[in-house]
């Protein structure tokens, strides 16, 4: 009975061991996919960062231009009043 139990255990271990190369291969494929997706995400984030930086510069420029126009028109209004 003990020998039969050992044989069953060894058989189960052999079956699991034979599946390991397949699992490792699947893990490698998943890792490769993950690396590609990570690279794409990084590229997308860099693009978003550039767009946000550009928009921030535009907003700052518009704000500065607005202030310049206000300050340029302020003396005229106070001088004529």
Residue pairs with C-beta under 8 A, 6 or more apart in sequence:
none
